[in-house]
């Protein structure tokens, strides 16, 4: 089940809900179904747990070993 973020148009409460495609959630505060689905920002788990926002250094290409990283060679 996907996790969606919603904003209630009745009471302005923002919340998250696990929702099947055929279900319509209700606001946990006022129980209204007049909701706006919000765009979500997804989180990516990286090794090392650094919160500095840096991307880890790329390693060699898995297909040919090119040191410039994946997609650098013409093996694709």
Biopython code that builds the backbone (N, CA, C, O; Angstrom):
import numpy as np
from Bio.PDB.StructureBuilder import StructureBuilder

atoms = [
    (1, "UNK", "N", (0.835, -1.180, 0.000)),
    (1, "UNK", "CA", (0.000, 0.000, 0.000)),
    (1, "UNK", "C", (0.883, 1.248, 0.000)),
    (1, "UNK", "O", (1.846, 1.325, 0.764)),
    (2, "UNK", "N", (0.570, 2.203, -0.833)),
    (2, "UNK", "CA", (1.356, 3.450, -0.857)),
    (2, "UNK", "C", (0.987, 4.374, 0.296)),
    (2, "UNK", "O", (-0.136, 4.356, 0.798)),
    (3, "UNK", "N", (1.951, 5.169, 0.695)),
    (3, "UNK", "CA", (1.757, 6.173, 1.735)),
    (3, "UNK", "C", (1.579, 7.517, 1.047)),
    (3, "UNK", "O", (2.449, 7.948, 0.290)),
    (4, "UNK", "N", (0.457, 8.182, 1.304)),
    (4, "UNK", "CA", (0.166, 9.474, 0.696)),
    (4, "UNK", "C", (0.078, 10.548, 1.771)),
    (4, "UNK", "O", (-0.248, 10.261, 2.922)),
    (5, "UNK", "N", (0.371, 11.793, 1.386)),
    (5, "UNK", "CA", (0.203, 12.945, 2.264)),
    (5, "UNK", "C", (-1.044, 13.694, 1.801)),
    (5, "UNK", "O", (-1.286, 13.846, 0.604)),
    (6, "UNK", "N", (-1.827, 14.157, 2.772)),
    (6, "UNK", "CA", (-3.068, 14.868, 2.477)),
    (6, "UNK", "C", (-3.149, 16.150, 3.290)),
    (6, "UNK", "O", (-2.525, 16.273, 4.344)),
    (7, "UNK", "N", (-3.934, 17.111, 2.782)),
    (7, "UNK", "CA", (-4.311, 18.312, 3.521)),
    (7, "UNK", "C", (-5.832, 18.383, 3.487)),
    (7, "UNK", "O", (-6.440, 18.322, 2.419)),
    (8, "UNK", "N", (-6.434, 18.512, 4.646)),
    (8, "UNK", "CA", (-7.890, 18.600, 4.740)),
    (8, "UNK", "C", (-8.328, 20.014, 4.361)),
    (8, "UNK", "O", (-7.789, 20.996, 4.871)),
    (9, "UNK", "N", (-9.301, 20.105, 3.471)),
    (9, "UNK", "CA", (-9.809, 21.414, 3.055)),
    (9, "UNK", "C", (-10.758, 22.016, 4.084)),
    (9, "UNK", "O", (-11.022, 23.218, 4.055)),
    (10, "UNK", "N", (-11.274, 21.189, 4.994)),
    (10, "UNK", "CA", (-12.208, 21.680, 6.017)),
    (10, "UNK", "C", (-11.474, 22.295, 7.208)),
    (10, "UNK", "O", (-11.806, 23.402, 7.633)),
    (11, "UNK", "N", (-10.473, 21.583, 7.755)),
    (11, "UNK", "CA", (-9.819, 22.063, 8.986)),
    (11, "UNK", "C", (-8.330, 22.365, 8.802)),
    (11, "UNK", "O", (-7.665, 22.784, 9.750)),
    (12, "UNK", "N", (-7.798, 22.155, 7.586)),
    (12, "UNK", "CA", (-6.405, 22.446, 7.238)),
    (12, "UNK", "C", (-5.381, 21.520, 7.903)),
    (12, "UNK", "O", (-4.183, 21.804, 7.885)),
    (13, "UNK", "N", (-5.848, 20.419, 8.487)),
    (13, "UNK", "CA", (-4.930, 19.447, 9.088)),
    (13, "UNK", "C", (-4.190, 18.717, 7.983)),
    (13, "UNK", "O", (-4.794, 18.331, 6.982)),
    (14, "UNK", "N", (-2.864, 18.520, 8.157)),
    (14, "UNK", "CA", (-2.065, 17.744, 7.219)),
    (14, "UNK", "C", (-1.726, 16.415, 7.877)),
    (14, "UNK", "O", (-1.383, 16.365, 9.058)),
    (15, "UNK", "N", (-1.827, 15.332, 7.097)),
    (15, "UNK", "CA", (-1.568, 14.011, 7.647)),
    (15, "UNK", "C", (-1.131, 13.063, 6.545)),
    (15, "UNK", "O", (-1.251, 13.363, 5.357)),
    (16, "UNK", "N", (-0.618, 11.907, 6.965)),
    (16, "UNK", "CA", (-0.225, 10.842, 6.042)),
    (16, "UNK", "C", (-1.170, 9.671, 6.239)),
    (16, "UNK", "O", (-1.679, 9.451, 7.338)),
    (17, "UNK", "N", (-1.405, 8.913, 5.159)),
    (17, "UNK", "CA", (-2.277, 7.748, 5.263)),
    (17, "UNK", "C", (-1.823, 6.674, 4.294)),
    (17, "UNK", "O", (-1.444, 6.963, 3.159)),
    (18, "UNK", "N", (-1.865, 5.416, 4.760)),
    (18, "UNK", "CA", (-1.644, 4.264, 3.881)),
    (18, "UNK", "C", (-2.977, 3.973, 3.221)),
    (18, "UNK", "O", (-3.959, 3.694, 3.909)),
    (19, "UNK", "N", (-3.027, 4.035, 1.888)),
    (19, "UNK", "CA", (-4.300, 3.968, 1.190)),
    (19, "UNK", "C", (-4.223, 3.013, 0.007)),
    (19, "UNK", "O", (-3.293, 3.073, -0.797)),
    (20, "UNK", "N", (-5.210, 2.135, -0.086)),
    (20, "UNK", "CA", (-5.371, 1.322, -1.293)),
    (20, "UNK", "C", (-6.029, 2.186, -2.348)),
    (20, "UNK", "O", (-6.705, 3.161, -2.022)),
    (21, "UNK", "N", (-5.836, 1.835, -3.614)),
    (21, "UNK", "CA", (-6.339, 2.679, -4.704)),
    (21, "UNK", "C", (-7.853, 2.849, -4.678)),
    (21, "UNK", "O", (-8.355, 3.870, -5.148)),
    (22, "UNK", "N", (-8.594, 1.885, -4.146)),
    (22, "UNK", "CA", (-10.051, 1.981, -4.133)),
    (22, "UNK", "C", (-10.593, 2.678, -2.886)),
    (22, "UNK", "O", (-11.794, 2.933, -2.805)),
    (23, "UNK", "N", (-9.730, 2.992, -1.909)),
    (23, "UNK", "CA", (-10.181, 3.613, -0.673)),
    (23, "UNK", "C", (-10.071, 5.133, -0.731)),
    (23, "UNK", "O", (-9.214, 5.681, -1.424)),
    (24, "UNK", "N", (-10.941, 5.796, 0.000)),
    (24, "UNK", "CA", (-10.864, 7.236, 0.170)),
    (24, "UNK", "C", (-10.656, 7.497, 1.654)),
    (24, "UNK", "O", (-11.508, 7.125, 2.461)),
    (25, "UNK", "N", (-9.539, 8.129, 2.040)),
    (25, "UNK", "CA", (-9.303, 8.365, 3.458)),
    (25, "UNK", "C", (-10.179, 9.491, 3.994)),
    (25, "UNK", "O", (-10.789, 10.243, 3.234)),
    (26, "UNK", "N", (-10.225, 9.587, 5.310)),
    (26, "UNK", "CA", (-10.935, 10.680, 5.977)),
    (26, "UNK", "C", (-9.956, 11.398, 6.887)),
    (26, "UNK", "O", (-9.010, 10.792, 7.390)),
    (27, "UNK", "N", (-10.173, 12.656, 7.096)),
    (27, "UNK", "CA", (-9.325, 13.459, 7.975)),
    (27, "UNK", "C", (-9.415, 12.892, 9.393)),
    (27, "UNK", "O", (-10.519, 12.685, 9.896)),
    (28, "UNK", "N", (-8.282, 12.636, 10.048)),
    (28, "UNK", "CA", (-8.325, 12.104, 11.407)),
    (28, "UNK", "C", (-8.828, 13.128, 12.440)),
    (28, "UNK", "O", (-9.204, 12.755, 13.552)),
    (29, "UNK", "N", (-8.833, 14.392, 12.075)),
    (29, "UNK", "CA", (-9.265, 15.433, 13.008)),
    (29, "UNK", "C", (-10.772, 15.695, 12.928)),
    (29, "UNK", "O", (-11.476, 15.641, 13.937)),
    (30, "UNK", "N", (-11.263, 15.983, 11.699)),
    (30, "UNK", "CA", (-12.679, 16.341, 11.555)),
    (30, "UNK", "C", (-13.494, 15.304, 10.782)),
    (30, "UNK", "O", (-14.707, 15.460, 10.635)),
    (31, "UNK", "N", (-12.841, 14.245, 10.284)),
    (31, "UNK", "CA", (-13.468, 13.138, 9.549)),
    (31, "UNK", "C", (-14.037, 13.535, 8.193)),
    (31, "UNK", "O", (-14.851, 12.805, 7.627)),
    (32, "UNK", "N", (-13.621, 14.679, 7.667)),
    (32, "UNK", "CA", (-14.067, 15.117, 6.348)),
    (32, "UNK", "C", (-13.362, 14.301, 5.265)),
    (32, "UNK", "O", (-12.227, 13.863, 5.450)),
    (33, "UNK", "N", (-14.037, 14.100, 4.144)),
    (33, "UNK", "CA", (-13.441, 13.428, 2.996)),
    (33, "UNK", "C", (-13.013, 14.438, 1.934)),
    (33, "UNK", "O", (-12.568, 14.043, 0.856)),
    (34, "UNK", "N", (-13.138, 15.719, 2.218)),
    (34, "UNK", "CA", (-12.741, 16.775, 1.286)),
    (34, "UNK", "C", (-11.250, 17.047, 1.470)),
    (34, "UNK", "O", (-10.847, 17.964, 2.186)),
    (35, "UNK", "N", (-10.437, 16.215, 0.795)),
    (35, "UNK", "CA", (-8.990, 16.227, 0.987)),
    (35, "UNK", "C", (-8.262, 16.594, -0.288)),
    (35, "UNK", "O", (-8.754, 16.368, -1.393)),
    (36, "UNK", "N", (-7.096, 17.158, -0.116)),
    (36, "UNK", "CA", (-6.209, 17.444, -1.248)),
    (36, "UNK", "C", (-4.958, 16.595, -1.047)),
    (36, "UNK", "O", (-4.293, 16.688, -0.015)),
    (37, "UNK", "N", (-4.641, 15.760, -2.052)),
    (37, "UNK", "CA", (-3.428, 14.958, -1.957)),
    (37, "UNK", "C", (-2.247, 15.849, -2.295)),
    (37, "UNK", "O", (-2.263, 16.559, -3.301)),
    (38, "UNK", "N", (-1.225, 15.811, -1.455)),
    (38, "UNK", "CA", (-0.062, 16.663, -1.621)),
    (38, "UNK", "C", (1.068, 15.895, -2.297)),
    (38, "UNK", "O", (1.116, 14.666, -2.253)),
    (39, "UNK", "N", (1.965, 16.636, -2.917)),
    (39, "UNK", "CA", (3.153, 16.024, -3.490)),
    (39, "UNK", "C", (4.094, 15.661, -2.352)),
    (39, "UNK", "O", (4.330, 16.465, -1.450)),
    (40, "UNK", "N", (4.624, 14.462, -2.398)),
    (40, "UNK", "CA", (5.509, 13.990, -1.348)),
    (40, "UNK", "C", (6.948, 14.019, -1.814)),
    (40, "UNK", "O", (7.239, 13.855, -2.999)),
    (41, "UNK", "N", (7.835, 14.227, -0.877)),
    (41, "UNK", "CA", (9.263, 14.136, -1.138)),
    (41, "UNK", "C", (9.692, 12.791, -0.580)),
    (41, "UNK", "O", (9.458, 12.496, 0.592)),
    (42, "UNK", "N", (10.314, 11.982, -1.409)),
    (42, "UNK", "CA", (10.707, 10.666, -0.932)),
    (42, "UNK", "C", (12.097, 10.734, -0.316)),
    (42, "UNK", "O", (12.895, 11.613, -0.643)),
    (43, "UNK", "N", (12.368, 9.806, 0.566)),
    (43, "UNK", "CA", (13.663, 9.733, 1.232)),
    (43, "UNK", "C", (14.456, 8.587, 0.624)),
    (43, "UNK", "O", (13.903, 7.536, 0.300)),
    (44, "UNK", "N", (15.740, 8.799, 0.473)),
    (44, "UNK", "CA", (16.614, 7.761, -0.045)),
    (44, "UNK", "C", (17.591, 7.361, 1.048)),
    (44, "UNK", "O", (18.226, 8.211, 1.672)),
    (45, "UNK", "N", (17.703, 6.070, 1.271)),
    (45, "UNK", "CA", (18.632, 5.567, 2.287)),
    (45, "UNK", "C", (19.989, 5.394, 1.634)),
    (45, "UNK", "O", (20.106, 4.731, 0.603)),
    (46, "UNK", "N", (21.018, 5.986, 2.228)),
    (46, "UNK", "CA", (22.373, 5.833, 1.717)),
    (46, "UNK", "C", (23.233, 5.188, 2.776)),
    (46, "UNK", "O", (22.927, 5.284, 3.964)),
    (47, "UNK", "N", (24.292, 4.542, 2.373)),
    (47, "UNK", "CA", (25.198, 3.920, 3.324)),
    (47, "UNK", "C", (25.948, 4.991, 4.087)),
    (47, "UNK", "O", (26.237, 6.059, 3.546)),
    (48, "UNK", "N", (26.260, 4.717, 5.323)),
    (48, "UNK", "CA", (27.009, 5.657, 6.133)),
    (48, "UNK", "C", (26.129, 6.565, 6.968)),
    (48, "UNK", "O", (26.590, 7.105, 7.973)),
    (49, "UNK", "N", (24.883, 6.748, 6.583)),
    (49, "UNK", "CA", (23.957, 7.546, 7.363)),
    (49, "UNK", "C", (24.303, 9.024, 7.438)),
    (49, "UNK", "O", (23.852, 9.703, 8.361)),
    (50, "UNK", "N", (25.081, 9.546, 6.507)),
    (50, "UNK", "CA", (25.446, 10.955, 6.530)),
    (50, "UNK", "C", (24.227, 11.809, 6.256)),
    (50, "UNK", "O", (23.461, 11.528, 5.335)),
    (51, "UNK", "N", (24.043, 12.850, 7.048)),
    (51, "UNK", "CA", (22.913, 13.751, 6.840)),
    (51, "UNK", "C", (23.346, 15.040, 6.158)),
    (51, "UNK", "O", (22.581, 16.003, 6.110)),
    (52, "UNK", "N", (24.575, 15.069, 5.627)),
    (52, "UNK", "CA", (25.074, 16.294, 5.020)),
    (52, "UNK", "C", (24.532, 16.520, 3.617)),
    (52, "UNK", "O", (24.745, 17.583, 3.036)),
    (53, "UNK", "N", (23.829, 15.527, 3.065)),
    (53, "UNK", "CA", (23.265, 15.686, 1.735)),
    (53, "UNK", "C", (24.231, 15.340, 0.619)),
    (53, "UNK", "O", (23.883, 15.460, -0.556)),
    (54, "UNK", "N", (25.433, 14.914, 0.960)),
    (54, "UNK", "CA", (26.396, 14.547, -0.073)),
    (54, "UNK", "C", (26.055, 13.185, -0.650)),
    (54, "UNK", "O", (25.639, 12.275, 0.067)),
    (55, "UNK", "N", (26.235, 13.060, -1.943)),
    (55, "UNK", "CA", (26.066, 11.775, -2.590)),
    (55, "UNK", "C", (27.359, 10.992, -2.415)),
    (55, "UNK", "O", (28.443, 11.573, -2.476)),
    (56, "UNK", "N", (27.265, 9.680, -2.199)),
    (56, "UNK", "CA", (28.488, 8.905, -2.076)),
    (56, "UNK", "C", (29.237, 8.867, -3.398)),
    (56, "UNK", "O", (28.626, 8.963, -4.462)),
    (57, "UNK", "N", (30.555, 8.727, -3.341)),
    (57, "UNK", "CA", (31.368, 8.667, -4.553)),
    (57, "UNK", "C", (30.986, 7.435, -5.356)),
    (57, "UNK", "O", (30.721, 6.373, -4.793)),
    (58, "UNK", "N", (30.958, 7.580, -6.656)),
    (58, "UNK", "CA", (30.601, 6.471, -7.527)),
    (58, "UNK", "C", (31.773, 5.512, -7.659)),
    (58, "UNK", "O", (32.934, 5.923, -7.646)),
    (59, "UNK", "N", (31.460, 4.247, -7.784)),
    (59, "UNK", "CA", (32.471, 3.231, -7.987)),
    (59, "UNK", "C", (32.593, 2.915, -9.458)),
    (59, "UNK", "O", (31.946, 3.554, -10.287)),
    (60, "UNK", "N", (33.409, 1.945, -9.791)),
    (60, "UNK", "CA", (33.580, 1.585, -11.190)),
    (60, "UNK", "C", (32.311, 0.971, -11.772)),
    (60, "UNK", "O", (31.450, 0.475, -11.046)),
    (61, "UNK", "N", (32.219, 1.016, -13.089)),
    (61, "UNK", "CA", (31.083, 0.439, -13.817)),
    (61, "UNK", "C", (31.004, -1.057, -13.511)),
    (61, "UNK", "O", (32.023, -1.748, -13.524)),
    (62, "UNK", "N", (29.822, -1.548, -13.241)),
    (62, "UNK", "CA", (29.652, -2.968, -12.949)),
    (62, "UNK", "C", (29.781, -3.855, -14.169)),
    (62, "UNK", "O", (30.017, -5.055, -14.027)),
    (63, "UNK", "N", (29.632, -3.299, -15.378)),
    (63, "UNK", "CA", (29.714, -4.107, -16.589)),
    (63, "UNK", "C", (31.139, -4.283, -17.079)),
    (63, "UNK", "O", (31.540, -5.384, -17.456)),
    (64, "UNK", "N", (31.912, -3.189, -17.075)),
    (64, "UNK", "CA", (33.240, -3.270, -17.682)),
    (64, "UNK", "C", (34.365, -2.823, -16.757)),
    (64, "UNK", "O", (35.536, -3.031, -17.077)),
    (65, "UNK", "N", (34.034, -2.202, -15.598)),
    (65, "UNK", "CA", (35.055, -1.728, -14.678)),
    (65, "UNK", "C", (35.578, -0.338, -14.987)),
    (65, "UNK", "O", (36.576, 0.080, -14.400)),
    (66, "UNK", "N", (34.933, 0.396, -15.897)),
    (66, "UNK", "CA", (35.353, 1.749, -16.237)),
    (66, "UNK", "C", (35.365, 2.597, -14.968)),
    (66, "UNK", "O", (34.339, 2.672, -14.293)),
    (67, "UNK", "N", (36.475, 3.239, -14.614)),
    (67, "UNK", "CA", (36.560, 3.995, -13.362)),
    (67, "UNK", "C", (35.694, 5.260, -13.338)),
    (67, "UNK", "O", (35.531, 5.859, -12.275)),
    (68, "UNK", "N", (35.138, 5.679, -14.471)),
    (68, "UNK", "CA", (34.272, 6.878, -14.493)),
    (68, "UNK", "C", (32.884, 6.571, -13.939)),
    (68, "UNK", "O", (32.103, 7.498, -13.722)),
    (69, "UNK", "N", (32.555, 5.321, -13.706)),
    (69, "UNK", "CA", (31.289, 4.958, -13.095)),
    (69, "UNK", "C", (30.284, 4.382, -14.074)),
    (69, "UNK", "O", (30.538, 4.322, -15.277)),
    (70, "UNK", "N", (29.122, 3.950, -13.543)),
    (70, "UNK", "CA", (28.080, 3.337, -14.361)),
    (70, "UNK", "C", (27.603, 4.264, -15.486)),
    (70, "UNK", "O", (27.406, 5.461, -15.273)),
    (71, "UNK", "N", (27.424, 3.712, -16.657)),
    (71, "UNK", "CA", (26.919, 4.466, -17.800)),
    (71, "UNK", "C", (27.983, 5.203, -18.571)),
    (71, "UNK", "O", (27.674, 5.848, -19.574)),
    (72, "UNK", "N", (29.241, 5.131, -18.135)),
    (72, "UNK", "CA", (30.323, 5.857, -18.821)),
    (72, "UNK", "C", (30.840, 5.111, -20.029)),
    (72, "UNK", "O", (31.387, 5.721, -20.949)),
    (73, "UNK", "N", (30.678, 3.828, -20.041)),
    (73, "UNK", "CA", (31.234, 3.032, -21.140)),
    (73, "UNK", "C", (30.188, 2.815, -22.232)),
    (73, "UNK", "O", (29.048, 3.264, -22.111)),
    (74, "UNK", "N", (30.570, 2.156, -23.246)),
    (74, "UNK", "CA", (29.642, 1.881, -24.342)),
    (74, "UNK", "C", (29.117, 0.449, -24.291)),
    (74, "UNK", "O", (28.658, -0.079, -25.304)),
    (75, "UNK", "N", (29.181, -0.183, -23.115)),
    (75, "UNK", "CA", (28.714, -1.557, -22.953)),
    (75, "UNK", "C", (27.200, -1.634, -22.909)),
    (75, "UNK", "O", (26.634, -2.709, -23.109)),
    (76, "UNK", "N", (26.524, -0.507, -22.651)),
    (76, "UNK", "CA", (25.062, -0.525, -22.524)),
    (76, "UNK", "C", (24.482, -0.612, -23.855)),
    (76, "UNK", "O", (23.259, -0.640, -23.996)),
]
sb = StructureBuilder()
sb.init_structure("model")
sb.init_model(0)
sb.init_chain("A")
sb.init_seg("    ")
for serial, (resi, resn, name, xyz) in enumerate(atoms, 1):
    if name == "N":
        sb.init_residue(resn, " ", resi, " ")
    sb.init_atom(name, np.array(xyz, "f"), 0.0, 1.0, " ", f" {name:<3s}", serial, name[0])
structure = sb.get_structure()
